[in-house]
Amino acid sequence: MNFSDLLSGSFQQGLGTSAIVYCLAAIGLNIHFGYTGLLNFGQAAFMAVGGYTMAMLVVQWDISLWLAMLVGLVLAALLALLLGIPTLRLRADYLAIVTIAAAEIVRQLYGSIALKKYFGAQDGLTSFSADFRALNPFSGPVDLGFVSWSKDDAWVVLAGWVTIALCCLLVWLLMRSPWGRVLKSIREDEDAVRSLGKNVYAYKMQALMIGGMIGALAGFFTALKSAAMNPTFVATDVTFFAYTVLLIGGAARVLGPVVGAVIFWFLLTFLDLFLSAATDDEGSVLIPEAIMTNQQASLMRFIVMGLALMLLMIFRPQGIFGDRRELAIDGR
């Protein structure tokens, strides 16, 4: 077993395209859940709207990729408005129910045979990333010693981390503003905020829209990293993985989603590579077949990560950078 290869592969995923997608999704959830106390279980819906709008407009209508992205952001904001109007005046769990249902409805809609002409059904959409790749500053593969990416992947990684940096800066500025302080007050006691004359409903709606638009950015990179958009890319578990990323790093912390995404994908990849190597019949078997087979190794990583997350919630529920008080959930 070559541990240098294990670490290299783990760092490559921890800093790579998948970590970027989940980091952006978690930044949006951080505005919803961490700062405002909104239980959005349908971040995958905003990702789907962003990614599919961008891909469909380029493929079907031959619109510029950048204009298509702008339309995707607008539609993500409209989706937040649509979901928020009937739910944000009610208890927090109603928003959770509506958003998780909306995510599945959107996914089934994009995968529908009836709309295959527009969205490609289960085959998805391709051939829309030419404008993005035309701006690629790299002429060949990028090798940093401990990680390496192909030319196209390196461009997605560079653009992704720059986007994450800009989003973190935006969140930092917003949460230092009076607007952000109102959001955190709503999370703590929205009745007190309402008694001071603030429109709690409007603030919640604004937070839902901004977080949803950042989720649409995650959808853009979901499509660009594979040069394809498919319903399986925005399944329900995407939202829960994003929550895992947020909880690991710490809710209501600007850099929480960044640290959480890197750690989550590093550990998930390391466990996959380690357990696969430890049960490989062609190498030195560290784990006997009676305990675990090579076919079971890829699933075992999720079990181990699940146990680790349970222990984290028991002994440090606020995450690495978080504050326990930030996780108080008011179900009103």
GIDATA-V585070 format. One record per residue. N is the residue number from 1. SS is DSSP state (A for helix, B for strand, O for the rest). PHI is phi as a letter, one per 20 degrees, with the letter a starting at -180 (999 if undefined). Layout:
n:N ss:SS phi:PHI
n:N ss:SS phi:PHI
This chain:
n:1 ss:O phi:999
n:2 ss:O phi:e
n:3 ss:A phi:f
n:4 ss:A phi:f
n:5 ss:A phi:f
n:6 ss:A phi:f
n:7 ss:A phi:f
n:8 ss:A phi:f
n:9 ss:A phi:f
n:10 ss:A phi:f
n:11 ss:A phi:f
n:12 ss:A phi:f
n:13 ss:A phi:f
n:14 ss:A phi:f
n:15 ss:O phi:d
n:16 ss:O phi:e
n:17 ss:A phi:f
n:18 ss:A phi:f
n:19 ss:A phi:f
n:20 ss:A phi:f
n:21 ss:A phi:g
n:22 ss:A phi:f
n:23 ss:A phi:f
n:24 ss:A phi:f
n:25 ss:A phi:f
n:26 ss:A phi:f
n:27 ss:A phi:f
n:28 ss:A phi:f
n:29 ss:A phi:f
n:30 ss:A phi:f
n:31 ss:A phi:f
n:32 ss:A phi:f
n:33 ss:A phi:e
n:34 ss:A phi:f
n:35 ss:A phi:e
n:36 ss:O phi:d
n:37 ss:O phi:n
n:38 ss:O phi:e
n:39 ss:O phi:e
n:40 ss:O phi:e
n:41 ss:O phi:d
n:42 ss:O phi:c
n:43 ss:A phi:f
n:44 ss:A phi:f
n:45 ss:A phi:f
n:46 ss:A phi:f
n:47 ss:A phi:f
n:48 ss:A phi:f
n:49 ss:A phi:f
n:50 ss:A phi:f
n:51 ss:A phi:f
n:52 ss:A phi:f
n:53 ss:A phi:f
n:54 ss:A phi:g
n:55 ss:A phi:f
n:56 ss:A phi:f
n:57 ss:A phi:f
n:58 ss:A phi:f
n:59 ss:A phi:f
n:60 ss:A phi:e
n:61 ss:A phi:d
n:62 ss:O phi:l
n:63 ss:O phi:e
n:64 ss:O phi:g
n:65 ss:A phi:g
n:66 ss:A phi:f
n:67 ss:A phi:f
n:68 ss:A phi:f
n:69 ss:A phi:f
n:70 ss:A phi:f
n:71 ss:A phi:f
n:72 ss:A phi:f
n:73 ss:A phi:f
n:74 ss:A phi:f
n:75 ss:A phi:f
n:76 ss:A phi:f
n:77 ss:A phi:f
n:78 ss:A phi:f
n:79 ss:A phi:f
n:80 ss:A phi:f
n:81 ss:A phi:f
n:82 ss:A phi:f
n:83 ss:A phi:f
n:84 ss:A phi:f
n:85 ss:A phi:g
n:86 ss:A phi:e
n:87 ss:A phi:d
n:88 ss:O phi:f
n:89 ss:O phi:e
n:90 ss:O phi:d
n:91 ss:O phi:f
n:92 ss:A phi:f
n:93 ss:A phi:f
n:94 ss:A phi:f
n:95 ss:A phi:f
n:96 ss:A phi:f
n:97 ss:A phi:f
n:98 ss:A phi:f
n:99 ss:A phi:f
n:100 ss:A phi:f
n:101 ss:A phi:f
n:102 ss:A phi:f
n:103 ss:A phi:f
n:104 ss:A phi:f
n:105 ss:A phi:f
n:106 ss:A phi:f
n:107 ss:A phi:f
n:108 ss:A phi:f
n:109 ss:A phi:f
n:110 ss:A phi:f
n:111 ss:O phi:e
n:112 ss:O phi:f
n:113 ss:A phi:f
n:114 ss:A phi:f
n:115 ss:A phi:d
n:116 ss:A phi:g
n:117 ss:A phi:g
n:118 ss:A phi:e
n:119 ss:A phi:d
n:120 ss:O phi:m
n:121 ss:A phi:l
n:122 ss:A phi:f
n:123 ss:A phi:f
n:124 ss:O phi:m
n:125 ss:B phi:c
n:126 ss:B phi:c
n:127 ss:O phi:m
n:128 ss:O phi:c
n:129 ss:O phi:d
n:130 ss:A phi:f
n:131 ss:A phi:f
n:132 ss:A phi:f
n:133 ss:A phi:f
n:134 ss:A phi:f
n:135 ss:O phi:e
n:136 ss:O phi:f
n:137 ss:O phi:e
n:138 ss:O phi:e
n:139 ss:O phi:e
n:140 ss:O phi:a
n:141 ss:O phi:g
n:142 ss:B phi:d
n:143 ss:B phi:c
n:144 ss:O phi:e
n:145 ss:O phi:n
n:146 ss:O phi:e
n:147 ss:O phi:b
n:148 ss:B phi:b
n:149 ss:B phi:c
n:150 ss:O phi:f
n:151 ss:A phi:g
n:152 ss:A phi:f
n:153 ss:A phi:f
n:154 ss:A phi:f
n:155 ss:A phi:f
n:156 ss:A phi:f
n:157 ss:A phi:f
n:158 ss:A phi:f
n:159 ss:A phi:f
n:160 ss:A phi:f
n:161 ss:A phi:f
n:162 ss:A phi:f
n:163 ss:A phi:f
n:164 ss:A phi:f
n:165 ss:A phi:f
n:166 ss:A phi:f
n:167 ss:A phi:f
n:168 ss:A phi:f
n:169 ss:A phi:f
n:170 ss:A phi:f
n:171 ss:A phi:f
n:172 ss:A phi:f
n:173 ss:A phi:f
n:174 ss:A phi:f
n:175 ss:A phi:f
n:176 ss:A phi:e
n:177 ss:O phi:e
n:178 ss:A phi:g
n:179 ss:A phi:f
n:180 ss:A phi:f
n:181 ss:A phi:f
n:182 ss:A phi:f
n:183 ss:A phi:g
n:184 ss:A phi:f
n:185 ss:A phi:f
n:186 ss:A phi:f
n:187 ss:A phi:f
n:188 ss:A phi:f
n:189 ss:A phi:a
n:190 ss:A phi:f
n:191 ss:A phi:f
n:192 ss:A phi:f
n:193 ss:A phi:f
n:194 ss:A phi:f
n:195 ss:A phi:f
n:196 ss:O phi:e
n:197 ss:O phi:n
n:198 ss:O phi:e
n:199 ss:O phi:e
n:200 ss:A phi:f
n:201 ss:A phi:g
n:202 ss:A phi:f
n:203 ss:A phi:f
n:204 ss:A phi:f
n:205 ss:A phi:f
n:206 ss:A phi:f
n:207 ss:A phi:f
n:208 ss:A phi:f
n:209 ss:A phi:f
n:210 ss:A phi:f
n:211 ss:A phi:f
n:212 ss:A phi:f
n:213 ss:A phi:f
n:214 ss:A phi:f
n:215 ss:A phi:f
n:216 ss:A phi:f
n:217 ss:A phi:f
n:218 ss:A phi:f
n:219 ss:A phi:f
n:220 ss:A phi:g
n:221 ss:A phi:f
n:222 ss:A phi:g
n:223 ss:A phi:f
n:224 ss:A phi:f
n:225 ss:A phi:f
n:226 ss:A phi:d
n:227 ss:O phi:l
n:228 ss:B phi:b
n:229 ss:B phi:c
n:230 ss:O phi:c
n:231 ss:A phi:g
n:232 ss:A phi:f
n:233 ss:A phi:f
n:234 ss:A phi:c
n:235 ss:O phi:f
n:236 ss:A phi:g
n:237 ss:A phi:f
n:238 ss:A phi:f
n:239 ss:A phi:f
n:240 ss:A phi:f
n:241 ss:A phi:f
n:242 ss:A phi:f
n:243 ss:A phi:f
n:244 ss:A phi:f
n:245 ss:A phi:g
n:246 ss:A phi:f
n:247 ss:A phi:f
n:248 ss:A phi:f
n:249 ss:A phi:f
n:250 ss:O phi:o
n:251 ss:O phi:f
n:252 ss:O phi:m
n:253 ss:O phi:c
n:254 ss:O phi:g
n:255 ss:O phi:e
n:256 ss:A phi:g
n:257 ss:A phi:f
n:258 ss:A phi:f
n:259 ss:A phi:f
n:260 ss:A phi:f
n:261 ss:A phi:f
n:262 ss:A phi:f
n:263 ss:A phi:f
n:264 ss:A phi:g
n:265 ss:A phi:f
n:266 ss:A phi:f
n:267 ss:A phi:f
n:268 ss:A phi:f
n:269 ss:A phi:f
n:270 ss:A phi:f
n:271 ss:A phi:f
n:272 ss:A phi:f
n:273 ss:A phi:f
n:274 ss:A phi:f
n:275 ss:A phi:f
n:276 ss:A phi:f
n:277 ss:A phi:f
n:278 ss:A phi:f
n:279 ss:O phi:d
n:280 ss:O phi:f
n:281 ss:O phi:f
n:282 ss:O phi:e
n:283 ss:O phi:d
n:284 ss:O phi:e
n:285 ss:O phi:f
n:286 ss:O phi:e
n:287 ss:O phi:d
n:288 ss:O phi:f
n:289 ss:O phi:f
n:290 ss:O phi:f
n:291 ss:O phi:e
n:292 ss:O phi:b
n:293 ss:O phi:e
n:294 ss:A phi:f
n:295 ss:A phi:f
n:296 ss:A phi:e
n:297 ss:A phi:f
n:298 ss:A phi:f
n:299 ss:A phi:e
n:300 ss:A phi:f
n:301 ss:A phi:f
n:302 ss:A phi:f
n:303 ss:A phi:f
n:304 ss:A phi:f
n:305 ss:A phi:f
n:306 ss:A phi:f
n:307 ss:A phi:f
n:308 ss:A phi:f
n:309 ss:A phi:f
n:310 ss:A phi:f
n:311 ss:A phi:f
n:312 ss:A phi:f
n:313 ss:A phi:f
n:314 ss:A phi:f
n:315 ss:A phi:e
n:316 ss:O phi:b
n:317 ss:O phi:f
n:318 ss:O phi:e
n:319 ss:O phi:n
n:320 ss:O phi:f
n:321 ss:O phi:d
n:322 ss:O phi:f
n:323 ss:O phi:d
n:324 ss:A phi:g
n:325 ss:A phi:f
n:326 ss:A phi:f
n:327 ss:A phi:e
n:328 ss:O phi:f
n:329 ss:O phi:d
n:330 ss:O phi:e
n:331 ss:O phi:e
n:332 ss:O phi:f
